[in-house]
Amino acid sequence: MSDMRRRQFIMLLGSAAAWPLSARAQQRDGVRRIAVLMDTEETNTDGQARIAAFRQGLQQLGWTEDRNIRIDLRWGGGDVERTRAYAAELVGLKPDVIFAYAVAQLAPLSRETHEIPIVFCGASAPVADGFVASFARPGGNITGFTQYEPSMVGKWLGALKEIAPAVARVAIIVNPETAPLHGTFYLREFETAAGTFHIAPLTRFVHSAADIEAVVAALGQAPNSGLIVAPETFTTANRALLIALAERHRIPAIYGIRQFPASGGLMSYGPDTVDTVRRAASYVDRILRGEKPAELPVQAPTKFEFVINLKTAKAARPLLSSHATGPRRQGDRIIWPMSEFDAVDGSSTGTRVP
């Protein structure tokens, strides 16, 4: 071996020795690395159900932890600063692909990298927010699944008006830091639908628990008020407070996520988030097998559910219409009049929460 080739060989060995041990183990064992940034606290039961569905979806596609994948999982909760820190940390791990639950997690991740593929399942306005070029051809390193669309606010208003016909004004609560289009995602449809139902629309931006308390207290002072809690990371993190305040001020409220009525809230209508996460695992699989996120179209949800908490509905009986607390039942489901809030594809279900 010539002196020049010997020096090149020694330099190559030195470079390999400098690789992190985990990276060398990945190369040797064929283990792929997936980073995951979730929206809830680790103790949240819905968050655990979603990550379990993600793991199950990957396993069904041939990916098993401790065999051919490693999952680096972080729980951001509703803390904006913590989520930003986790986003930087996960990108620094140089994973093969990143799974970001919703827009509050996707936004900081998208600022940290334009190269690592990212799959989301809760950014509802990805084109307008600048994450993708189009639904059909995302065009960059990001793709995924939406969960909500502006027209859903009309379904929430319709549900409130049907369950509490006296409602004359409705406030929508949203944090512009963690919601699509800086909190304006539903506003145009909200005003239009409110006119249809002869309801005065009130938009309330909140940034803290104190803001939430002030908004709901003021709403409670006005008779015949209703509340819509926009589905996003901050409101979900504060669901216990929102539910307690709605009960204290006797305000009928509807939420976009089923964990609210499961935690004592009155009712919810929205996509089956566990199903969406399971579907997102298929995009992670396709990227790990060589497909480009730029060519994987953004998809919409296919399953929706209407959930009502019977105990809460009965306790609020004086505020609600008579059929709100005694709907027709079928097994473990409530058959609710779905005329105002059926899913476009007709896949909505009514579910009872004891």
Backbone hydrogen bonds, N-H to C=O, Kabsch-Sander energy under -0.5 kcal/mol:
donor,donor_aa,acceptor,acceptor_aa,energy
6,R,2,S,-2.4
7,R,3,D,-2.4
8,Q,4,M,-2.1
9,F,5,R,-2.2
10,I,6,R,-2.3
11,M,7,R,-2.3
12,L,8,Q,-2.1
13,L,9,F,-2.1
14,G,10,I,-2.2
15,S,11,M,-2.2
16,A,12,L,-2.2
17,A,13,L,-2.2
18,A,14,G,-1.1
19,W,15,S,-0.6
19,W,16,A,-1.0
24,R,20,P,-2.2
25,A,21,L,-2.5
26,Q,22,S,-2.2
27,Q,23,A,-2.3
28,R,24,R,-2.5
29,D,25,A,-3.1
30,G,26,Q,-1.6
31,V,26,Q,-0.8
32,R,68,N,-2.8
34,I,70,R,-3.2
35,A,97,V,-2.2
36,V,72,D,-2.9
37,L,99,F,-2.5
38,M,36,V,-0.5
38,M,74,R,-2.7
44,N,41,E,-1.5
48,Q,44,N,-2.2
49,A,45,T,-2.1
50,R,46,D,-2.2
51,I,47,G,-2.4
52,A,48,Q,-2.0
53,A,49,A,-1.9
54,F,50,R,-2.2
55,R,51,I,-2.5
56,Q,52,A,-2.5
57,G,53,A,-2.7
58,L,54,F,-2.2
59,Q,55,R,-2.6
60,Q,56,Q,-2.4
61,L,57,G,-0.7
61,L,58,L,-0.7
62,G,59,Q,-1.7
63,W,58,L,-2.6
64,T,62,G,-0.6
66,D,69,I,-1.4
67,R,64,T,-1.6
68,N,64,T,-2.3
69,I,64,T,-1.4
70,R,32,R,-2.5
72,D,34,I,-2.7
72,D,70,R,-0.6
73,L,71,I,-0.8
74,R,36,V,-2.2
76,G,38,M,-2.1
76,G,74,R,-0.6
77,G,40,T,-1.3
79,D,76,G,-1.3
80,V,78,G,-0.7
83,T,79,D,-2.1
84,R,80,V,-2.1
85,A,81,E,-2.2
86,Y,82,R,-2.5
87,A,83,T,-2.3
88,A,84,R,-2.0
89,E,85,A,-2.2
90,L,86,Y,-3.0
91,V,87,A,-2.1
92,G,88,A,-1.8
93,L,89,E,-0.7
93,L,90,L,-0.9
94,K,91,V,-1.7
96,D,33,R,-2.3
97,V,33,R,-1.2
98,I,117,P,-2.6
99,F,35,A,-3.2
100,A,98,I,-0.6
100,A,119,V,-2.6
101,Y,37,L,-2.2
103,V,122,G,-0.8
105,Q,102,A,-1.1
106,L,102,A,-2.8
107,A,103,V,-2.6
109,L,105,Q,-1.4
110,S,106,L,-2.9
111,R,107,A,-1.2
112,E,108,P,-1.1
113,T,109,L,-1.6
118,I,141,N,-3.0
119,V,98,I,-3.0
120,F,143,T,-1.9
121,C,100,A,-0.9
121,C,101,Y,-1.4
124,S,122,G,-0.9
129,D,125,A,-2.5
130,G,127,V,-1.4
131,F,126,P,-2.2
132,V,126,P,-1.6
133,A,138,P,-3.1
139,G,294,A,-1.6
143,T,118,I,-2.0
145,F,120,F,-2.0
146,T,299,Q,-2.8
152,M,149,E,-2.1
153,V,150,P,-1.8
154,G,151,S,-1.2
155,K,151,S,-0.8
156,W,152,M,-2.0
157,L,153,V,-2.2
158,G,154,G,-2.3
159,A,155,K,-2.2
160,L,156,W,-2.2
161,K,157,L,-2.6
162,E,158,G,-1.9
163,I,159,A,-2.4
164,A,160,L,-2.6
167,V,164,A,-2.1
168,A,224,N,-3.2
169,R,224,N,-1.6
170,V,200,A,-2.3
171,A,226,G,-2.1
172,I,202,L,-2.7
173,I,171,A,-0.5
173,I,228,I,-2.5
174,V,204,R,-1.8
178,T,175,N,-1.2
179,A,175,N,-0.8
182,H,179,A,-1.0
183,G,180,P,-1.4
184,T,181,L,-1.6
185,F,180,P,-1.1
187,L,184,T,-0.7
188,R,184,T,-0.6
190,F,186,Y,-2.6
191,E,187,L,-2.2
192,T,188,R,-2.0
193,A,189,E,-3.0
194,A,190,F,-2.2
195,G,191,E,-1.5
196,T,192,T,-1.3
197,F,193,A,-1.8
198,H,195,G,-0.9
199,I,194,A,-3.1
200,A,168,A,-2.8
202,L,170,V,-2.5
204,R,172,I,-2.6
204,R,202,L,-0.5
206,V,174,V,-2.0
212,I,208,S,-1.9
213,E,209,A,-2.4
214,A,210,A,-2.2
215,V,211,D,-2.5
216,V,212,I,-2.6
217,A,213,E,-2.2
218,A,214,A,-2.1
219,L,215,V,-2.1
220,G,216,V,-2.3
221,Q,217,A,-0.8
221,Q,218,A,-0.6
222,A,219,L,-1.2
226,G,169,R,-2.2
227,L,252,P,-2.1
228,I,171,A,-2.9
229,V,254,I,-2.2
230,A,173,I,-2.2
230,A,228,I,-0.7
232,E,230,A,-0.7
233,T,178,T,-0.6
236,T,232,E,-2.2
237,A,233,T,-2.2
238,N,234,F,-1.2
239,R,236,T,-1.5
242,L,238,N,-2.4
243,I,239,R,-2.8
244,A,240,A,-2.2
245,L,241,L,-2.5
246,A,242,L,-2.2
247,E,243,I,-2.0
248,R,244,A,-2.6
249,H,245,L,-2.5
250,R,247,E,-0.8
251,I,246,A,-2.8
254,I,227,L,-2.2
255,Y,267,M,-2.0
256,G,229,V,-0.7
260,F,257,I,-1.7
262,A,258,R,-1.9
263,S,259,Q,-0.8
263,S,260,F,-1.0
264,G,261,P,-1.2
265,G,260,F,-3.0
267,M,253,A,-0.7
268,S,307,V,-2.5
269,Y,255,Y,-2.1
270,G,305,E,-1.8
272,D,303,K,-2.6
273,T,271,P,-1.2
276,T,272,D,-1.7
277,V,273,T,-2.2
278,R,274,V,-2.1
279,R,275,D,-2.1
280,A,276,T,-2.0
281,A,277,V,-1.4
282,S,278,R,-0.5
282,S,279,R,-1.2
283,Y,279,R,-0.7
283,Y,280,A,-0.8
284,V,280,A,-1.6
285,D,281,A,-2.2
286,R,282,S,-2.0
287,I,283,Y,-2.2
288,L,284,V,-2.4
289,R,285,D,-1.4
290,G,287,I,-1.8
291,E,286,R,-2.6
295,E,292,K,-1.7
296,L,293,P,-1.3
298,V,135,F,-2.6
299,Q,144,G,-2.2
305,E,270,G,-2.9
306,F,349,T,-4.2
307,V,268,S,-2.6
307,V,305,E,-0.5
308,I,351,T,-1.8
309,N,266,L,-2.7
310,L,308,I,-0.8
310,L,353,V,-1.5
311,K,353,V,-0.5
313,A,309,N,-2.5
314,K,310,L,-2.6
315,A,311,K,-1.9
316,A,312,T,-1.6
317,R,314,K,-1.4
319,L,316,A,-2.1
320,L,316,A,-0.9
320,L,317,R,-0.9
321,S,163,I,-2.7
324,A,321,S,-1.4
325,T,322,S,-0.8
328,R,335,I,-0.7
330,Q,333,R,-2.2
333,R,330,Q,-1.7
335,I,328,R,-3.0
335,I,333,R,-0.5
336,W,334,I,-1.0
338,M,336,W,-0.6
341,F,338,M,-0.7
342,D,338,M,-1.0
346,G,343,A,-1.5
349,T,304,F,-0.6
351,T,306,F,-3.2
351,T,349,T,-0.5
352,R,332,D,-1.3
353,V,308,I,-1.9
